[in-house]
């Protein structure tokens, strides 16, 4: 999965840049996040990559920060200590109103939404996930953490998809005006299946 995901990312970036894949250069951006090497200003294409057993996902945007996270869904209940470490009191209260299997699925949606925002920020778990405030459905998100630059705390658009019965994927972009247009490419043995997730 690691090799396939990185090869797909490189091919997607090469397509959008109009550059052969082997000529792409990368550098480390803020927070250790990989970025396309660019001579001045923000790179024209921002990207993020995630993989989980059985699936990988790539997000690409023009100049705005983006993040993506994927999880393989589990029917096993999530440990209470993990829930309290990553969910806000309000999110925990909402989960408490759901049946166990619904709560587990809701947790995976919430977690991928939070992680997508944290990855878009380039900070990962340096920010307490409880400070990333997202809802259960597609909507805006914001970060209530004083260590994050004020201009980066708001303006996050997040969408969540279930591309397979076993996976959930969330994408975050640092713009409320850009349209999120996800494209699913299923890597079947024939490499031919592709469909929009609108």
Backbone as JSON, one array per atom type, in Angstrom:
{
  "sequence": "XXXXXXXXXXXXXXXXXXXXXXXXXXXXXXXXXXXXXXXXXXXXXXXXXXXXXXXXXXXXXXXXXXXXXXXXXXXXXXXXXXXXXXXXXXXXXXXXXXXXXXXXXXXXXXXXXXXXXXXXXXXXXXXXXXXXXXXXXXXXXXXXXXXXXXXXXXXXXXXXXXXXXXXXXXXXXXXXXXXXXXXXXXXXXXXXXXXXXX",
  "N": [[0.83, -1.19, 0.0], [1.98, 1.22, 0.74], [3.93, 1.82, -1.28], [2.26, 1.9, -3.58], [0.54, 4.03, -2.91], [2.29, 6.23, -2.72], [3.33, 6.25, -5.31], [0.99, 6.8, -6.78], [0.39, 9.35, -5.76], [2.63, 10.8, -6.68], [2.25, 10.56, -9.45], [-0.21, 11.9, -9.75], [0.5, 14.5, -8.92], [2.42, 15.08, -10.87], [0.83, 15.1, -13.15], [-0.87, 17.32, -12.66], [1.04, 19.35, -12.42], [2.27, 19.24, -14.86], [4.69, 18.12, -15.3], [7.26, 15.68, -15.69], [7.02, 12.81, -13.6], [9.37, 11.87, -12.34], [10.89, 14.16, -12.17], [9.89, 15.78, -10.22], [10.4, 17.71, -7.31], [10.79, 17.77, -3.8], [10.27, 19.36, -0.62], [10.65, 20.09, 2.88], [8.02, 21.43, 4.59], [6.4, 23.78, 6.84], [6.17, 22.52, 10.12], [7.15, 20.07, 9.39], [5.86, 18.97, 7.27], [5.6, 17.49, 4.05], [6.13, 19.23, 0.98], [5.71, 20.42, -2.4], [8.69, 21.41, -3.97], [9.36, 24.78, -4.45], [10.17, 27.85, -5.99], [9.47, 30.49, -5.06], [7.09, 31.96, -2.83], [3.85, 30.45, -2.08], [3.51, 26.98, -2.87], [2.16, 26.0, -6.08], [0.51, 23.85, -6.02], [-0.92, 22.06, -3.46], [-0.74, 19.25, -1.27], [-1.78, 16.14, 0.25], [-1.5, 12.98, 1.85], [-2.79, 9.8, 2.76], [-2.97, 6.56, 4.22], [-4.5, 3.43, 4.9], [-5.2, 0.09, 6.0], [-6.13, -1.51, 3.06], [-6.88, 0.77, 1.62], [-6.0, 3.91, 0.17], [-5.68, 7.5, 0.17], [-5.55, 10.61, -1.53], [-5.18, 14.1, -1.35], [-5.49, 17.04, -3.26], [-4.91, 20.45, -3.88], [-5.23, 23.79, -5.2], [-3.0, 25.92, -4.15], [-4.22, 26.29, -1.55], [-4.21, 25.1, 1.83], [-4.47, 21.61, 2.52], [-5.81, 18.55, 3.81], [-6.04, 15.05, 4.43], [-7.6, 12.16, 5.72], [-7.94, 8.71, 6.4], [-9.69, 5.88, 7.57], [-9.99, 2.48, 8.47], [-13.03, 1.01, 9.02], [-14.27, -0.22, 12.09], [-15.98, -2.66, 14.01], [-15.6, -2.99, 16.59], [-15.89, -1.7, 19.85], [-14.8, 1.55, 20.78], [-12.14, 2.37, 22.9], [-12.67, 3.9, 26.06], [-10.72, 5.62, 27.16], [-9.34, 6.5, 24.9], [-11.38, 7.82, 23.55], [-11.9, 9.99, 25.34], [-9.49, 11.28, 25.14], [-9.4, 12.39, 22.6], [-11.82, 13.52, 21.83], [-14.07, 16.28, 22.29], [-15.88, 17.43, 25.23], [-18.57, 17.97, 24.42], [-18.74, 16.47, 22.04], [-18.33, 13.91, 23.08], [-20.64, 13.69, 24.64], [-22.59, 13.67, 22.63], [-21.96, 11.24, 21.37], [-22.6, 9.49, 23.42], [-25.35, 9.32, 23.26], [-25.92, 7.57, 21.27], [-26.45, 4.27, 19.85], [-24.21, 1.47, 20.4], [-22.89, 0.48, 17.97], [-23.5, 2.55, 16.2], [-22.26, 4.65, 17.53], [-19.58, 3.92, 17.36], [-19.12, 4.09, 14.56], [-19.68, 6.83, 14.26], [-17.61, 7.9, 15.79], [-15.37, 7.21, 14.18], [-15.91, 8.82, 11.93], [-15.8, 11.39, 13.11], [-13.13, 11.36, 14.07], [-11.57, 11.1, 11.68], [-12.23, 13.48, 10.47], [-11.23, 15.41, 12.26], [-8.49, 14.72, 12.18], [-7.91, 15.19, 9.47], [-8.1, 18.0, 9.36], [-6.02, 18.67, 11.18], [-3.84, 17.61, 9.8], [-3.92, 19.2, 7.51], [-3.27, 21.65, 8.62], [-0.65, 21.11, 9.09], [0.38, 20.37, 11.47], [-0.27, 18.09, 12.82], [-0.52, 15.91, 15.58], [0.46, 17.76, 17.36], [-1.25, 19.62, 18.13], [-3.92, 19.58, 20.38], [-6.37, 17.2, 19.77], [-8.93, 17.52, 20.82], [-9.38, 20.18, 20.65], [-10.02, 20.69, 18.06], [-12.78, 21.47, 16.44], [-15.41, 19.92, 15.09], [-18.3, 18.82, 13.27], [-20.75, 16.15, 13.01], [-21.54, 15.92, 10.4], [-20.94, 17.05, 6.97], [-19.4, 20.1, 7.04], [-18.26, 23.29, 8.28], [-15.18, 23.7, 10.07], [-13.35, 24.52, 13.05], [-10.42, 25.56, 14.88], [-9.72, 25.59, 18.18], [-7.35, 26.55, 19.63], [-4.77, 28.17, 21.25], [-2.11, 28.04, 20.4], [-2.12, 27.85, 17.7], [-1.88, 29.82, 14.8], [-3.91, 32.74, 14.62], [-5.23, 33.28, 12.1], [-5.34, 30.78, 11.01], [-7.13, 29.34, 12.44], [-9.8, 29.33, 11.73], [-12.09, 28.87, 8.93], [-12.03, 26.38, 7.74], [-13.08, 23.85, 5.64], [-14.76, 20.82, 5.65], [-15.26, 17.57, 4.43], [-16.79, 14.37, 4.44], [-16.58, 11.0, 3.41], [-17.71, 7.74, 2.48], [-16.1, 5.61, 0.87], [-15.94, 2.87, 0.5], [-17.63, 0.01, 1.88], [-16.13, -0.55, 4.11], [-14.51, 1.58, 4.85], [-13.79, 4.97, 5.88], [-13.34, 8.29, 4.8], [-12.02, 11.51, 5.2], [-11.76, 14.86, 4.09], [-10.09, 17.93, 4.34], [-10.01, 21.38, 3.64], [-8.38, 24.55, 3.48], [-10.24, 26.66, 2.93], [-13.34, 28.26, 2.52], [-14.61, 28.85, 0.28], [-13.73, 27.48, -1.95], [-14.57, 24.71, -4.04], [-15.1, 21.39, -3.06], [-14.21, 18.64, -4.84], [-14.34, 15.54, -4.96], [-12.73, 12.63, -6.25], [-12.94, 9.28, -6.85], [-10.76, 6.7, -7.33], [-10.65, 3.48, -7.96], [-8.42, 0.99, -7.25], [-8.47, -1.61, -8.73], [-7.74, -4.94, -9.99], [-7.71, -4.37, -12.73], [-7.31, -1.65, -12.89], [-9.15, 0.22, -13.86], [-11.51, 1.32, -12.86], [-13.26, 4.23, -12.03], [-14.87, 6.89, -10.36], [-16.94, 9.69, -9.6], [-17.46, 11.17, -6.37], [-19.76, 12.73, -5.66]],
  "CA": [[0.0, 0.0, 0.0], [2.86, 2.38, 0.83], [4.48, 2.12, -2.61], [1.17, 2.27, -4.49], [0.03, 5.36, -2.56], [3.28, 7.25, -3.09], [3.38, 6.31, -6.78], [-0.22, 7.5, -7.22], [0.57, 10.76, -5.41], [3.61, 11.38, -7.6], [1.61, 10.65, -10.77], [-1.22, 12.97, -9.7], [1.21, 15.78, -8.88], [3.04, 15.28, -12.18], [-0.24, 15.45, -14.08], [-1.3, 18.7, -12.4], [2.16, 20.28, -12.64], [2.75, 19.16, -16.23], [6.11, 17.79, -15.16], [7.45, 14.23, -15.5], [7.01, 12.43, -12.18], [10.72, 11.73, -11.79], [11.49, 15.48, -12.03], [9.31, 16.5, -9.09], [11.27, 17.88, -6.15], [10.03, 18.01, -2.57], [10.96, 19.96, 0.51], [9.9, 20.0, 4.12], [7.36, 22.68, 4.93], [6.22, 24.02, 8.27], [5.71, 21.37, 10.89], [7.68, 18.83, 8.83], [4.96, 18.5, 6.22], [6.21, 17.55, 2.72], [5.54, 20.14, 0.0], [6.45, 20.53, -3.64], [9.7, 22.45, -3.93], [8.91, 25.91, -5.26], [11.18, 28.9, -5.84], [9.01, 31.58, -4.2], [5.66, 31.94, -2.51], [3.22, 29.15, -1.8], [3.53, 26.09, -4.04], [0.9, 26.09, -6.81], [-0.3, 22.67, -5.68], [-0.72, 21.52, -2.11], [-1.18, 17.86, -1.28], [-1.69, 15.34, 1.46], [-1.64, 11.55, 1.57], [-3.06, 8.93, 3.9], [-3.29, 5.18, 3.87], [-4.97, 2.55, 5.95], [-5.33, -1.21, 5.33], [-7.12, -1.66, 2.01], [-7.26, 2.01, 0.95], [-5.24, 5.14, 0.37], [-6.36, 8.68, -0.37], [-4.71, 11.77, -1.82], [-5.9, 15.36, -1.58], [-4.73, 18.04, -4.02], [-5.59, 21.73, -4.02], [-4.43, 24.88, -5.76], [-2.49, 26.92, -3.2], [-4.76, 26.29, -0.19], [-3.84, 23.94, 2.63], [-5.41, 20.5, 2.48], [-5.46, 17.37, 4.59], [-6.93, 13.91, 4.22], [-7.39, 11.04, 6.62], [-8.78, 7.54, 6.13], [-9.67, 4.83, 8.59], [-10.76, 1.26, 8.24], [-14.08, 0.95, 10.03], [-14.22, -1.37, 13.0], [-17.2, -2.84, 14.79], [-15.17, -3.05, 17.99], [-16.1, -0.46, 20.6], [-13.59, 2.36, 20.98], [-11.76, 2.47, 24.3], [-13.08, 5.16, 26.69], [-9.58, 6.54, 27.34], [-9.07, 7.11, 23.6], [-12.47, 8.79, 23.3], [-11.72, 11.2, 26.15], [-8.25, 11.93, 24.73], [-9.49, 13.04, 21.29], [-13.12, 14.17, 21.61], [-14.46, 17.32, 23.24], [-17.01, 17.01, 26.07], [-19.79, 18.0, 23.63], [-18.7, 15.32, 21.13], [-18.53, 12.72, 23.91], [-22.05, 13.65, 25.02], [-23.35, 13.24, 21.45], [-21.73, 9.81, 21.17], [-23.31, 8.76, 24.48], [-26.77, 9.17, 22.92], [-26.03, 6.63, 20.15], [-26.21, 2.84, 20.08], [-22.78, 1.18, 20.33], [-22.37, 0.41, 16.6], [-23.6, 3.91, 15.65], [-21.24, 5.47, 18.2], [-18.28, 3.56, 16.79], [-19.06, 4.7, 13.23], [-19.61, 8.28, 14.45], [-16.26, 8.2, 16.24], [-14.46, 7.17, 13.02], [-16.16, 10.02, 11.13], [-15.24, 12.54, 13.84], [-11.68, 11.28, 14.13], [-10.96, 11.4, 10.38], [-12.46, 14.91, 10.22], [-10.24, 16.13, 13.06], [-7.15, 14.43, 11.66], [-7.75, 15.88, 8.19], [-7.81, 19.41, 9.67], [-4.68, 18.73, 11.77], [-2.86, 17.38, 8.73], [-3.93, 20.39, 6.65], [-2.5, 22.66, 9.35], [0.75, 20.73, 9.11], [0.79, 20.25, 12.86], [-0.56, 16.76, 13.35], [-0.97, 15.81, 16.97], [1.02, 18.81, 18.21], [-2.45, 20.31, 18.62], [-4.84, 18.67, 21.06], [-7.52, 16.95, 18.9], [-10.16, 18.0, 21.45], [-9.52, 21.59, 20.27], [-10.5, 20.77, 16.68], [-14.22, 21.35, 16.59], [-16.08, 19.49, 13.85], [-19.59, 18.18, 13.51], [-20.91, 14.82, 12.46], [-21.82, 16.0, 8.97], [-20.11, 17.98, 6.22], [-19.58, 21.47, 7.49], [-17.03, 24.0, 8.59], [-14.52, 23.31, 11.31], [-12.39, 25.5, 13.52], [-9.44, 25.07, 15.84], [-9.76, 26.42, 19.38], [-6.06, 26.31, 20.29], [-4.01, 29.42, 21.17], [-0.82, 27.85, 19.76], [-2.33, 27.93, 16.26], [-2.02, 31.2, 14.33], [-5.33, 33.11, 14.55], [-5.81, 33.16, 10.75], [-5.47, 29.36, 10.67], [-8.09, 28.69, 13.34], [-11.12, 29.25, 11.1], [-12.07, 28.79, 7.47], [-11.8, 25.0, 7.31], [-14.21, 23.11, 5.08], [-14.49, 19.4, 5.81], [-16.26, 16.63, 3.9], [-16.51, 12.97, 4.77], [-17.11, 10.03, 2.44], [-17.5, 6.32, 2.76], [-15.88, 5.09, -0.48], [-16.21, 1.44, 0.53], [-18.35, -0.31, 3.13], [-15.19, -0.76, 5.21], [-13.62, 2.72, 5.05], [-14.29, 6.34, 5.91], [-12.3, 9.24, 4.4], [-12.37, 12.92, 5.35], [-10.88, 15.82, 3.43], [-10.21, 19.3, 4.85], [-9.28, 22.4, 2.89], [-8.34, 25.83, 4.15], [-11.03, 27.64, 2.21], [-14.78, 27.98, 2.54], [-15.16, 29.22, -1.02], [-13.34, 26.49, -2.95], [-15.43, 23.53, -4.08], [-14.46, 20.07, -2.89], [-14.67, 17.74, -5.9], [-13.61, 14.28, -4.78], [-12.72, 11.63, -7.32], [-12.51, 7.98, -6.34], [-10.16, 5.79, -8.3], [-10.51, 2.18, -7.32], [-7.32, 0.23, -7.82], [-8.82, -3.01, -8.94], [-6.71, -5.56, -10.82], [-7.67, -3.79, -14.06], [-7.01, -0.22, -12.74], [-10.03, 0.95, -14.75], [-12.73, 1.87, -12.24], [-13.16, 5.58, -11.46], [-16.17, 7.54, -10.29], [-17.02, 10.87, -8.74], [-18.17, 10.97, -5.1], [-20.57, 13.92, -5.37]],
  "C": [[0.88, 1.26, 0.0], [3.39, 2.77, -0.55], [3.4, 2.58, -3.57], [0.68, 3.69, -4.19], [1.02, 6.45, -2.95], [3.44, 7.36, -4.6], [2.17, 7.06, -7.32], [-0.12, 8.99, -6.92], [1.52, 11.43, -6.41], [3.01, 11.54, -9.0], [0.57, 11.77, -10.81], [-0.55, 14.34, -9.71], [1.85, 16.09, -10.24], [2.0, 15.7, -13.21], [-0.66, 16.9, -13.9], [-0.2, 19.73, -12.65], [2.6, 20.3, -14.1], [4.23, 18.87, -16.29], [6.24, 16.27, -15.07], [7.61, 13.91, -14.01], [8.4, 12.36, -11.58], [11.43, 13.07, -11.61], [10.91, 16.28, -10.87], [10.31, 16.56, -7.94], [10.4, 18.25, -4.96], [10.92, 18.67, -1.53], [10.08, 19.81, 1.74], [9.34, 21.37, 4.46], [7.25, 22.84, 6.43], [5.68, 22.78, 8.95], [6.21, 20.04, 10.34], [6.85, 18.23, 7.72], [5.66, 18.56, 4.86], [5.41, 18.47, 1.8], [6.32, 20.01, -1.3], [7.48, 21.64, -3.48], [9.28, 23.54, -4.92], [9.82, 27.09, -4.97], [10.72, 30.05, -4.95], [7.52, 31.5, -3.99], [5.16, 30.54, -2.21], [3.31, 28.27, -3.05], [2.17, 26.15, -4.75], [-0.03, 24.92, -6.52], [0.08, 22.22, -4.29], [-1.28, 20.11, -2.11], [-1.08, 17.25, 0.11], [-2.02, 13.9, 1.09], [-1.94, 10.81, 2.86], [-3.26, 7.52, 3.39], [-3.65, 4.4, 5.13], [-5.15, 1.19, 5.28], [-6.47, -1.23, 4.31], [-7.48, -0.39, 1.25], [-6.2, 3.08, 1.18], [-5.99, 6.28, -0.28], [-5.35, 9.81, -0.5], [-5.6, 12.98, -1.92], [-4.95, 16.32, -2.29], [-5.56, 19.31, -4.08], [-4.65, 22.71, -4.72], [-4.19, 25.9, -4.66], [-3.07, 26.89, -1.79], [-4.38, 24.99, 0.52], [-4.91, 22.86, 2.53], [-4.89, 19.35, 3.34], [-6.47, 16.28, 4.3], [-6.58, 12.83, 5.23], [-8.38, 9.94, 6.28], [-8.62, 6.55, 7.27], [-10.46, 3.64, 8.1], [-11.77, 1.17, 9.37], [-13.97, -0.34, 10.84], [-15.57, -1.46, 13.71], [-16.9, -2.92, 16.28], [-15.39, -1.7, 18.67], [-14.77, 0.24, 20.81], [-13.37, 2.52, 22.48], [-12.11, 3.85, 24.86], [-11.92, 6.14, 26.85], [-9.2, 7.21, 26.02], [-10.14, 8.16, 23.29], [-12.23, 10.09, 24.06], [-10.44, 11.95, 25.78], [-8.4, 12.72, 23.44], [-10.8, 13.78, 21.04], [-13.4, 15.21, 22.69], [-15.61, 16.8, 24.11], [-18.34, 16.98, 25.3], [-19.87, 16.8, 22.68], [-18.92, 14.02, 21.89], [-20.01, 12.58, 24.3], [-22.91, 13.2, 23.84], [-23.19, 11.74, 21.21], [-22.48, 8.96, 22.2], [-24.78, 8.53, 24.16], [-27.0, 8.1, 21.85], [-25.87, 5.19, 20.62], [-24.73, 2.56, 19.82], [-22.24, 1.18, 18.9], [-22.45, 1.77, 15.92], [-22.53, 4.82, 16.24], [-19.86, 5.18, 17.63], [-18.11, 4.18, 15.4], [-18.94, 6.22, 13.34], [-18.22, 8.7, 14.92], [-15.3, 8.22, 15.05], [-14.67, 8.39, 12.13], [-15.54, 11.25, 11.81], [-13.72, 12.52, 13.82], [-11.05, 11.62, 12.79], [-11.14, 12.88, 10.05], [-11.43, 15.74, 11.0], [-8.83, 15.95, 12.49], [-6.9, 15.11, 10.33], [-7.42, 17.36, 8.41], [-6.39, 19.54, 10.24], [-3.6, 18.52, 10.72], [-2.8, 18.57, 7.78], [-3.15, 21.53, 7.31], [-1.01, 22.37, 9.31], [1.29, 20.53, 10.51], [0.56, 18.87, 13.45], [-1.01, 16.82, 14.79], [-0.22, 16.74, 17.92], [-0.09, 19.67, 18.78], [-3.37, 19.26, 19.24], [-6.07, 18.45, 20.18], [-8.85, 17.42, 19.5], [-10.43, 19.46, 21.1], [-9.95, 21.78, 18.82], [-11.98, 20.47, 16.72], [-14.87, 21.11, 15.24], [-17.42, 18.88, 14.23], [-19.61, 16.78, 12.91], [-21.05, 14.83, 10.94], [-20.87, 16.99, 8.31], [-20.42, 19.41, 6.63], [-18.23, 22.12, 7.71], [-16.47, 23.51, 9.91], [-13.65, 24.47, 11.76], [-11.55, 24.91, 14.64], [-9.39, 26.05, 16.99], [-8.5, 26.17, 20.21], [-5.21, 27.57, 20.15], [-2.64, 29.26, 20.51], [-0.91, 27.91, 18.23], [-2.53, 29.39, 15.87], [-3.5, 31.55, 14.19], [-5.95, 32.93, 13.16], [-6.0, 31.71, 10.32], [-6.5, 28.64, 11.53], [-9.47, 28.5, 12.7], [-10.96, 29.09, 9.59], [-11.8, 27.4, 6.93], [-13.1, 24.37, 6.83], [-13.86, 21.62, 5.14], [-15.63, 18.59, 5.2], [-15.8, 15.21, 4.18], [-17.25, 12.06, 3.81], [-16.9, 8.63, 2.97], [-17.34, 5.63, 1.4], [-16.07, 3.58, -0.61], [-17.01, 1.15, 1.79], [-17.44, -0.39, 4.35], [-14.33, 0.45, 5.55], [-14.39, 4.03, 5.13], [-13.09, 7.25, 5.6], [-12.84, 10.64, 4.62], [-11.3, 13.78, 4.72], [-11.16, 17.19, 4.03], [-9.42, 20.22, 3.94], [-9.41, 23.74, 3.6], [-9.03, 26.93, 3.38], [-12.5, 27.26, 2.31], [-15.41, 28.3, 1.2], [-14.8, 28.24, -2.13], [-14.3, 25.31, -2.89], [-14.59, 22.28, -3.88], [-15.05, 19.14, -3.95], [-13.89, 16.43, -5.79], [-13.77, 13.36, -5.99], [-12.19, 10.34, -6.72], [-11.96, 7.17, -7.5], [-9.92, 4.49, -7.57], [-9.42, 1.4, -8.01], [-7.66, -1.25, -7.81], [-7.73, -3.64, -9.8], [-6.62, -4.95, -12.23], [-7.32, -2.31, -14.06], [-7.94, 0.65, -13.58], [-11.21, 1.65, -14.09], [-12.45, 3.26, -11.65], [-14.54, 6.2, -11.44], [-16.09, 8.73, -9.36], [-17.84, 10.55, -7.49], [-19.0, 12.19, -4.75], [-21.95, 13.54, -4.92]]
}
